[in-house]
Structure formats: structure tokens, C-alpha cells
Amino acid sequence: MALVRFNQPSSVFPYRNLLNELLNDFNTSVGQDYRSNIPAVNVHENETGYTLEVAAPGQQKENFNINLDGRVLTISSEQKEEKKEENGKWTRKEFNYSSFKRSFTLPENVNAENIEATYENGVLVVVVPKAEEVKPKSIAIK
């Protein structure tokens, strides 16, 4: 006796369940690997500006590229590693390549000339200050 899986078709789109299964299989086989290469980013806003924290452990500071094109801030990294081991009659070569690219559209109220970035303990911190005219100011009552 064999166990057979049976999906009842939907009345609106009879192949919906099949499509869902195909997409789920694609997500589990390909999507997980793709998403694991994209680092998580925390974005904080306060009175003086915005802070982006990019979780990128194991990277080198020299591998990061931060570009500003108009209002689009792009953070990318590319890391290549090649190991070659020779021992008598055999040679073993291993290649490792990892990269990511994240883009963020900045609001109009930023001071693009004073953007700063630091990388410490596996976290890239990008500080984007707000322009002076949009910072909150207290007004004295006369």
C-alpha cells in the first residue's frame, strides 16, 4: 500500500496549490541560501540623524564600499578567498566568494557631506546626519 498525497483544487484557480508547492520548494532550496548572504540592517532615527547598523561578521573593513548617488545610499561588500594546498602528488584548491549589496533611499533632509562609517566587532555603522535646518530647535518665549 502506498501513501498518496492529494490536494483539492481551488475553485478560482485550480492549480493554486501546485503553484504554492513549487514556490515553497524553490524558497527552501534556493531562497534560503540567497537570503543568508544579505546582512540584516537596523535603521534608527533620532534628532540629529539616522544610523544604519549592518550585521556583517567575518568581513574586512577594506571589503566594504559605500556610495551615494543622489539620494540613494548603497552599501556593498565583496570578499574573495583562495586556498591552495600542495602535498606531494596532490593539489587541493578551494575558492570562497561572498558578496552583498543593499541600497537605501535617503530622505531629503540629510547632510550628505558628513556621512561617516565605522566597522567594529562585525557591525558596520553608517551615520547619516540630518541637515541643520531640519533639526528641532527650541524657541525661547519672550
Buried (B, 14 or more C-beta within 10 A) or exposed (E): EEEEEEEEEEEEEEEEEEEEEEEEEEEEEEEEEEEEEEBEBEEEEEEEBBBBBBEBEEBEEEBBEBEBEEEEBEBBBEBEEEEEEEEEEEEEEEEEEBEBEBEBEBEEBBBEEEBEBEBEEEBBBBBBBBBEEEEEEEEEEE
